[in-house]
C-alpha cells in the first residue's frame, strides 16, 4: 500500500485529507524523519515535535497566497517533506543534497534561509509589509520556538508588529515541557483566547471568528475560565504579548491537528496581529528522543530502533571535550574564573563546568549580545569570564565585542568553538569569518591552536593575558596527540610563532594557523618528495603577528604560502600581506642588490558561501587539503 506522503506535493494537498488520514500522514512523516536522520544525522527531536503543528498550520492556510516562515529551521523537516522534497529527503545534510535548514534555492516555500535563531518575526513582518505594498492577498504565519523567544531580536520585532498591528500570525512553539496525562483533553485546561477591545475592532474580533466552530467555541470557553498558563512566568497569561499590541491565544495542544487548524484559521480571518501559544513535546513519537531531547536536538547517525548513537570509540577526544576538561581544571585553580554561554552549554562543553561550579556559570539564553555585555561587566568587576560561543553565533555580538569589551580593554576570554568549517550544518554555521571580523578590532588578541594539546596551552595563555583575547578552535575530533593537564600545559610566548619544519635551502615557507598546520606539513612532505624544500611555521598568533619570524621568512624564501580555514578576505593571509607591504616601505631591502622579497600565496576559504558536506569534502572543495596546497604551490612557483 502506497503512503499518503507519496501523494503530497504541496501543503494545499492536505485540504483533501480527513482526520484519520491526517493522523496517518503524521505517522508517515515521523517514520521518514527518523529513518533519514538515523543515516545522515540532523535535528531530530525538534522536527518530531512539530509534525501535527505543521499539518494543522498548513490545513488552515492556502499556500500560496498564504506563506509560512520557520525560525532557525531546526523544526522544518516535516515542512520539507510536504513541499516537494520527499524524493530527495534521503540526501539531507549531505554534499549536493538538501540542506538541514531552509534554503531559498530549494523551494518556493522556503521564504528565507536561516540557521540563527530569533529572526523569523522580523523577516515575516518584512514580507507582510512588502506584500501589502504590492497589493498581494494572503497572510504570513511564522513559527518560532520558545528558545528563540529569548533572543532580543524577536521581541524587537514583536514590539514593531504590535505597533503597526498588521494582520500576521505568530505561532509560538513551546516544547520546553511535555503535555502530561493529567491534563487530558487539553481544551479543558487551556486555550486562553482573550480579546482586549482596546486592541481590535469589535466587528471582526478574534473571539467572534473563533466561536464560529464548535472546536473554536470550546477553545474560547476554556480561555475565559482557565486560571493558569503553562508558561505563566514567561507570558504572564498573555498580558506581555497583549501589552505589545498582539492578541494572545493559548496555550493550545500543538499535537491536536484540528485544534491548531481552528486557531490558525481564526487568527487568519480575524485580520489582527495574533500570537498563538502551542505546547508541543520535543522528540514526540521516538521514545529515545523524548527521554533525551537535548541529546537528539542535533544528532549524528544512530540506530533507529534503539536510538543508540554511532560513536567512533577509537577517535581522539574532540576539541570541545578538551576545552570542557580544561575549564574545570582552570576553575579549580582560579576562583575568579567564570563561564558564560548563550543557550549552548552542551554544545560548548560547559555542562561539566556548570555542574562543578554552578555559581560561576551563566547561561543567558539565545542572547549573544547580552552574553558579551555581561562578560565585559564581569571582567571590569574583577572576574575572569570565559565566554564560549560558536564562531557563527558570535557574529551577532560584534558591536558588544567592540564597544563593551575592546574599547574598555576588558579581559574577556572568548572561547570560539566551531572555528572554520562545521560540516553538514552548512553555510549558516560555518565559522569562516571570525579571524577577519576580530582582527580589525584594536586591543584584540587572537590565538589558534593547531591541535588539542595546544588548545590547553592557548587557553592557559589567554587567561594569563590582559585585555580581550580570543582562542579559536575547530569542530570535531582532535589530532590524536597526548593532552596535558591544565597545570602541566606550557604557556605560549606572546606573539611568537613556532617553526615545525626547516628544510635546508627551502624556497617555500608555509605559514599556517589552526588545524591547517597539519595540512601544511603534509603538503610540505609531498613537495619534498618532488625536490622542493619547505619550511613550515605554525603562526599560533593571528594578532599580534610574530613579525620578526615572518619578516625573516619573507627575506629568505621565494614563496610564502599562508594557510587558514577562514575567508581569504581580510583574514590571516591578509595580515601577512599587510606586513609584507609595510616591510617593503620601511626597509632599504628593495634599494639594494639583495634577492627580492618573497611572493605570497594566500590559501583560505574562497570569497563565497561554502555548502554542506563532510569536513574533508569541504576542505578539499576549498583547495585546502594537502594535495591541493602542494599543487597550488607548484603552480605559483612555476608562474
Secondary structure by P-SEA (a helix, b strand, c coil): ccccccccccccccccccaaaaaaaaaaaaaaaaaaaaacccccaaaaacaaaaaaaaaacccccbbbbbccccccaaaaaacccccccccccccccccccccccccccccccccccccaaaaaaaaaaaaaaaccbbbbbbbbcccccccaaaaaaaaaaaaaccbbbbbbbccccccccccccccccccccccccccccccccaaaaaaccaaaaaaaaaaacccccccccccccaaaaaaaccccccccccccaaaaaaaaaaaaacccbbbbbbbbbcccccccccccccccccccccccccccccccccccccaaaaaaaaaaaaaaacccbbbbbccccccccaaaaaaacccccccccccaaaaaaaaaaaaaacccccccccccccccccccccccccccccbbbbbccccccccccccccccccaaaaaaacccbbbbbbccaaaaaaaaaaaaacccbbbbbbbccccccccccccccbbbbcccccccccccccccbbbbbcccaaaaaaaaaaaaaaacccbbbbccccccccaaaaaaaaaacccbbbbbccccccccaaaaaaaaaaaaaaacccccccccccbbbbbbcccccccccccaaaaaaaacccaaaaaaaaaaaaac
